[in-house]
Amino acid sequence: MKKIYHLSTCGTCKKILEETQASARGFVLQDIKKEKITADQLKEMKDLAGSYEALFSRRSQKYRPMGLHEKQLTEKEYHDLILEEYSFLKRPVAIVDGKIYIGADVKNI
C-alpha cells in the first residue's frame, strides 16, 4: 500500500506532493481536513511509528492556546487529540510498503 495523509491547504504538503509526483506514482491521497483520520488508520500509523507521540505535531496552532505545552501528555491523550483535531497530526505521513515516513523534515522526504 502507498498512502499519504496530508493537508491540502498546507504549502509544504503541496510542495512535497508535487515534487514526489505522488498521484502519478499511484499513491492514495487522503486530505485529513476533508476526510478525517479513523481510529483504525491512526492505530496503523502508531504501530509503524512506535508511539502516538511520534505522530503528534507540537507546531499546531492549537497546541499553546490549549495549554498543552505545560502538560506531560500520555499516549492516550496524544491519540485522542490527534483524532479530535486534524492539525495535531504531524504531516505529511506517508506509508509505503509497511514503512512510515512522518513530517516534512528533509531527511524524511
N, C-alpha and C positions, 0 to 999 in steps of 0.2 A: 504494500500500500504506500502511496505517496500522497501526503496531505499537508496542507499549510493552513494553519489558523492565523488569521490576520485581521487588521482593521483597515477598511477601505479609505477611511479619512486620514490615515497616518501616512505622512510623506515618506518616512523611512520604509514602511512596509511596501508602499507603491514602488519605490525605487528598487527594492530587493526583488519584488515580483517581476519587474521589467528586466532587470539585469540577469536574473536566472532563467528567464523565459519559462516560468513555472507552468503557465497554461499550455503552451506549445509542447512542453515535455510531459504532459499527462498528469500533472498534479491536480488533486481535488482541492479547490479553494473554499474555505469557509470564512466568511466575514462575520466575526464574532459579535458585532453590533446588530446585524440583521438576523443572524441565526445563532441564538445563544448556545453556549457550550453545555452539553449534558453532563450529568454526574458520571456516566459511563466513560465519556470522552476524557473527562478530567482525570478519572482513575487510571485510564490507559496512559495518559501523559505522565502521571505521578509514578506509575510502575516503571516507566522507561527512564524518568529523570531521577528517581530515588526519593523525592520528597515534594510536598506541595510548596514548601518554601522556595525551592529552586525555580518554580514556575511563577512566583509572586513578584510583581513589579512594585518597587518602592517609589518609582517615578510617577505613579498615577497621581493625578491632580487631587484625588480624594484622600490620599494617604495621610498627609499632615492635617488637613481640616478635621478629619475623623479622630485625630489624636493617636493614630496607630504608631507613630514614631516614638511614642513614650511608653509603649507596651511591649512585653515579651509575648509574641503570639505563638499559639500552639499549632500543630499540624492541622487540627480540626478547624481552627479559626482561619488559617490560610485557605483551606478547602472551601469553607463557607463564604469567605469574602470573594474568592475568585468566581464562584457560582452566582453570587449576588450581584457583582459589578464587573462587567466585562473588562474595564480598564485596569483591573488588578492582575490580568494575565500578562506576563512578560511576552512581548511579541516581536516578530512573528515566531510561531512554533511550527517547526517542520518535522514530520515523521516520515522517514524514508527507510523502508525495508527493516523495520524493527529498531531503528536508531532515532534518537530525538535530538533536535538542534533548537536551542532556545535563545531568543533575543537577537538583537541586531548588532551584537559585537562582531567586529571584523573576523575574529578567529572562528566564529560560528557559521559564517556565510560561505 
